[in-house]
Amino acid sequence: MRPLDETETTAVFEKLFKFTGNNLKNIVENPSHEGPDPDSGRYCFRLHKNKVYYVSESLVKRATNIARTQLVSLGTCIGRFTHGGSFHLTVQCLSLVASNAKHKVWLKPTSEMSFLYGNHVLKGGLGRITENIVPGDGVVVFSMSDVPLGFGIAAKSTQDCRKLDPNGIVVLHQTDIGEYLRMEDDL
């Protein structure tokens, strides 16, 4: 387990910024309340076996007693680096991204299952959408009862969604909470 180098930090922050915007500072400056110390520090990002973890500094200090080969996981896995060097967010970071999301989409109850099976969000299943979404922005997908279901990339702007036919794709699927069941061996 080691700190991220400069290029890795840039890749992680660019991906998180795509979904959180200026709320990224809330993630970076989040004070930690874990551990026995009264001043337990902040949360930080650590790399272990090509996976990036969001973990409190006090937990990192206590984990130094464990050998790298014996350490399986530490904190919340927010993503992983591919062999090509690009960074992909995983479904485990959904709670972190959803609480700081800049752009949000709410689904009708009839289209929630379709999204949870890995399909894109269609205009016919759209309940609500935040303003000022541009194609390519990161979007967090919620149910109508504000339960985060996953996230994806906006395929159309907010204005284009109003004119779109019901079968047009609004959000391109990236990940959803259904992955916990579909890919439980890999997570």
Contacts in CASP RR format, 6 or more apart in sequence:
PFRMAT RR
TARGET T0000
AUTHOR 0000-0000-0000
METHOD contacts of the structure
MODEL  1
MRPLDETETTAVFEKLFKFTGNNLKNIVENPSHEGPDPDSGRYCFRLHKN
KVYYVSESLVKRATNIARTQLVSLGTCIGRFTHGGSFHLTVQCLSLVASN
AKHKVWLKPTSEMSFLYGNHVLKGGLGRITENIVPGDGVVVFSMSDVPLG
FGIAAKSTQDCRKLDPNGIVVLHQTDIGEYLRMEDDL
1 46 0 8 1.000
1 47 0 8 1.000
1 48 0 8 1.000
1 53 0 8 1.000
1 60 0 8 1.000
1 63 0 8 1.000
1 68 0 8 1.000
1 71 0 8 1.000
1 74 0 8 1.000
2 46 0 8 1.000
2 47 0 8 1.000
2 48 0 8 1.000
3 44 0 8 1.000
3 45 0 8 1.000
3 46 0 8 1.000
3 47 0 8 1.000
4 12 0 8 1.000
4 45 0 8 1.000
4 46 0 8 1.000
4 47 0 8 1.000
4 52 0 8 1.000
8 47 0 8 1.000
8 52 0 8 1.000
8 81 0 8 1.000
8 87 0 8 1.000
9 45 0 8 1.000
11 81 0 8 1.000
11 85 0 8 1.000
11 86 0 8 1.000
11 87 0 8 1.000
12 45 0 8 1.000
12 52 0 8 1.000
12 78 0 8 1.000
12 87 0 8 1.000
13 24 0 8 1.000
14 87 0 8 1.000
15 87 0 8 1.000
15 88 0 8 1.000
15 89 0 8 1.000
16 24 0 8 1.000
16 27 0 8 1.000
16 78 0 8 1.000
16 89 0 8 1.000
16 97 0 8 1.000
17 24 0 8 1.000
18 137 0 8 1.000
18 138 0 8 1.000
19 89 0 8 1.000
19 97 0 8 1.000
19 100 0 8 1.000
19 101 0 8 1.000
19 102 0 8 1.000
19 103 0 8 1.000
19 138 0 8 1.000
19 139 0 8 1.000
19 140 0 8 1.000
19 151 0 8 1.000
20 26 0 8 1.000
20 27 0 8 1.000
20 97 0 8 1.000
20 100 0 8 1.000
20 101 0 8 1.000
20 102 0 8 1.000
21 102 0 8 1.000
22 102 0 8 1.000
23 100 0 8 1.000
23 101 0 8 1.000
23 102 0 8 1.000
24 100 0 8 1.000
26 100 0 8 1.000
27 43 0 8 1.000
27 54 0 8 1.000
27 96 0 8 1.000
27 100 0 8 1.000
28 43 0 8 1.000
29 42 0 8 1.000
30 42 0 8 1.000
30 43 0 8 1.000
31 41 0 8 1.000
31 42 0 8 1.000
32 40 0 8 1.000
32 41 0 8 1.000
32 42 0 8 1.000
32 43 0 8 1.000
32 56 0 8 1.000
32 57 0 8 1.000
32 58 0 8 1.000
33 40 0 8 1.000
34 40 0 8 1.000
34 56 0 8 1.000
34 58 0 8 1.000
34 59 0 8 1.000
35 56 0 8 1.000
35 58 0 8 1.000
35 59 0 8 1.000
36 58 0 8 1.000
37 58 0 8 1.000
40 56 0 8 1.000
40 57 0 8 1.000
40 58 0 8 1.000
41 56 0 8 1.000
41 57 0 8 1.000
41 58 0 8 1.000
42 56 0 8 1.000
42 57 0 8 1.000
43 54 0 8 1.000
43 55 0 8 1.000
43 56 0 8 1.000
43 57 0 8 1.000
44 54 0 8 1.000
44 55 0 8 1.000
44 56 0 8 1.000
44 57 0 8 1.000
44 60 0 8 1.000
45 52 0 8 1.000
45 53 0 8 1.000
45 54 0 8 1.000
45 55 0 8 1.000
45 78 0 8 1.000
46 52 0 8 1.000
46 53 0 8 1.000
46 55 0 8 1.000
46 60 0 8 1.000
46 74 0 8 1.000
47 53 0 8 1.000
47 81 0 8 1.000
48 68 0 8 1.000
48 71 0 8 1.000
48 73 0 8 1.000
48 74 0 8 1.000
50 80 0 8 1.000
50 81 0 8 1.000
50 82 0 8 1.000
51 73 0 8 1.000
51 77 0 8 1.000
51 79 0 8 1.000
51 80 0 8 1.000
51 81 0 8 1.000
52 77 0 8 1.000
52 78 0 8 1.000
52 79 0 8 1.000
52 80 0 8 1.000
52 81 0 8 1.000
52 87 0 8 1.000
53 73 0 8 1.000
53 74 0 8 1.000
53 75 0 8 1.000
53 76 0 8 1.000
53 77 0 8 1.000
53 78 0 8 1.000
54 75 0 8 1.000
54 76 0 8 1.000
54 78 0 8 1.000
54 93 0 8 1.000
54 96 0 8 1.000
55 74 0 8 1.000
55 75 0 8 1.000
55 76 0 8 1.000
56 75 0 8 1.000
59 74 0 8 1.000
59 75 0 8 1.000
60 74 0 8 1.000
63 71 0 8 1.000
63 74 0 8 1.000
76 92 0 8 1.000
76 93 0 8 1.000
76 96 0 8 1.000
77 90 0 8 1.000
77 92 0 8 1.000
77 93 0 8 1.000
78 89 0 8 1.000
78 90 0 8 1.000
78 92 0 8 1.000
78 93 0 8 1.000
78 96 0 8 1.000
79 87 0 8 1.000
79 88 0 8 1.000
79 89 0 8 1.000
79 90 0 8 1.000
79 92 0 8 1.000
79 93 0 8 1.000
80 87 0 8 1.000
80 88 0 8 1.000
80 90 0 8 1.000
81 87 0 8 1.000
81 88 0 8 1.000
82 88 0 8 1.000
89 97 0 8 1.000
89 151 0 8 1.000
89 174 0 8 1.000
89 175 0 8 1.000
90 175 0 8 1.000
90 187 0 8 1.000
91 150 0 8 1.000
91 175 0 8 1.000
91 176 0 8 1.000
91 177 0 8 1.000
91 178 0 8 1.000
91 179 0 8 1.000
91 180 0 8 1.000
91 187 0 8 1.000
92 187 0 8 1.000
94 140 0 8 1.000
94 148 0 8 1.000
94 150 0 8 1.000
94 151 0 8 1.000
94 175 0 8 1.000
94 177 0 8 1.000
95 148 0 8 1.000
97 140 0 8 1.000
97 151 0 8 1.000
98 140 0 8 1.000
98 142 0 8 1.000
98 148 0 8 1.000
98 150 0 8 1.000
98 151 0 8 1.000
101 139 0 8 1.000
101 140 0 8 1.000
101 151 0 8 1.000
102 130 0 8 1.000
102 137 0 8 1.000
102 138 0 8 1.000
103 130 0 8 1.000
103 132 0 8 1.000
103 133 0 8 1.000
103 137 0 8 1.000
103 138 0 8 1.000
103 139 0 8 1.000
103 140 0 8 1.000
103 154 0 8 1.000
104 129 0 8 1.000
104 130 0 8 1.000
104 139 0 8 1.000
104 140 0 8 1.000
104 141 0 8 1.000
104 142 0 8 1.000
105 121 0 8 1.000
105 126 0 8 1.000
105 127 0 8 1.000
105 128 0 8 1.000
105 129 0 8 1.000
105 130 0 8 1.000
105 139 0 8 1.000
105 140 0 8 1.000
105 141 0 8 1.000
105 142 0 8 1.000
105 170 0 8 1.000
105 171 0 8 1.000
106 126 0 8 1.000
106 127 0 8 1.000
106 128 0 8 1.000
106 129 0 8 1.000
106 141 0 8 1.000
106 142 0 8 1.000
106 143 0 8 1.000
106 144 0 8 1.000
106 146 0 8 1.000
107 115 0 8 1.000
107 121 0 8 1.000
107 125 0 8 1.000
107 126 0 8 1.000
107 127 0 8 1.000
107 141 0 8 1.000
107 142 0 8 1.000
107 143 0 8 1.000
107 144 0 8 1.000
107 149 0 8 1.000
108 124 0 8 1.000
108 125 0 8 1.000
108 126 0 8 1.000
108 127 0 8 1.000
108 144 0 8 1.000
109 143 0 8 1.000
109 144 0 8 1.000
110 125 0 8 1.000
111 121 0 8 1.000
111 122 0 8 1.000
111 124 0 8 1.000
111 125 0 8 1.000
111 126 0 8 1.000
112 143 0 8 1.000
112 149 0 8 1.000
114 122 0 8 1.000
115 121 0 8 1.000
115 141 0 8 1.000
115 149 0 8 1.000
115 150 0 8 1.000
115 173 0 8 1.000
115 176 0 8 1.000
116 149 0 8 1.000
116 176 0 8 1.000
116 177 0 8 1.000
116 178 0 8 1.000
117 178 0 8 1.000
118 173 0 8 1.000
118 176 0 8 1.000
118 178 0 8 1.000
119 173 0 8 1.000
120 155 0 8 1.000
120 169 0 8 1.000
120 170 0 8 1.000
120 171 0 8 1.000
120 172 0 8 1.000
120 173 0 8 1.000
121 141 0 8 1.000
121 169 0 8 1.000
121 170 0 8 1.000
121 171 0 8 1.000
121 173 0 8 1.000
122 166 0 8 1.000
122 167 0 8 1.000
122 168 0 8 1.000
122 169 0 8 1.000
122 170 0 8 1.000
123 161 0 8 1.000
123 164 0 8 1.000
123 165 0 8 1.000
123 166 0 8 1.000
123 167 0 8 1.000
123 168 0 8 1.000
123 169 0 8 1.000
123 170 0 8 1.000
124 166 0 8 1.000
124 167 0 8 1.000
124 168 0 8 1.000
125 166 0 8 1.000
126 161 0 8 1.000
126 170 0 8 1.000
127 144 0 8 1.000
128 144 0 8 1.000
129 158 0 8 1.000
129 161 0 8 1.000
129 170 0 8 1.000
130 158 0 8 1.000
131 158 0 8 1.000
132 158 0 8 1.000
133 139 0 8 1.000
133 154 0 8 1.000
133 157 0 8 1.000
133 158 0 8 1.000
134 154 0 8 1.000
134 157 0 8 1.000
135 154 0 8 1.000
135 155 0 8 1.000
135 156 0 8 1.000
135 157 0 8 1.000
135 160 0 8 1.000
136 153 0 8 1.000
136 154 0 8 1.000
136 155 0 8 1.000
137 153 0 8 1.000
137 154 0 8 1.000
138 151 0 8 1.000
138 152 0 8 1.000
138 153 0 8 1.000
138 154 0 8 1.000
139 151 0 8 1.000
139 152 0 8 1.000
139 153 0 8 1.000
139 154 0 8 1.000
139 171 0 8 1.000
140 148 0 8 1.000
140 150 0 8 1.000
140 151 0 8 1.000
140 152 0 8 1.000
141 148 0 8 1.000
141 149 0 8 1.000
141 150 0 8 1.000
141 151 0 8 1.000
141 152 0 8 1.000
141 171 0 8 1.000
141 176 0 8 1.000
142 148 0 8 1.000
142 149 0 8 1.000
143 149 0 8 1.000
148 177 0 8 1.000
149 176 0 8 1.000
149 177 0 8 1.000
150 174 0 8 1.000
150 175 0 8 1.000
150 176 0 8 1.000
150 177 0 8 1.000
151 174 0 8 1.000
151 175 0 8 1.000
152 171 0 8 1.000
152 172 0 8 1.000
152 173 0 8 1.000
152 174 0 8 1.000
152 175 0 8 1.000
153 171 0 8 1.000
153 172 0 8 1.000
153 174 0 8 1.000
154 170 0 8 1.000
154 171 0 8 1.000
154 172 0 8 1.000
155 169 0 8 1.000
155 170 0 8 1.000
155 171 0 8 1.000
155 172 0 8 1.000
156 164 0 8 1.000
156 168 0 8 1.000
156 169 0 8 1.000
156 170 0 8 1.000
161 170 0 8 1.000
164 170 0 8 1.000
179 187 0 8 1.000
180 187 0 8 1.000
END
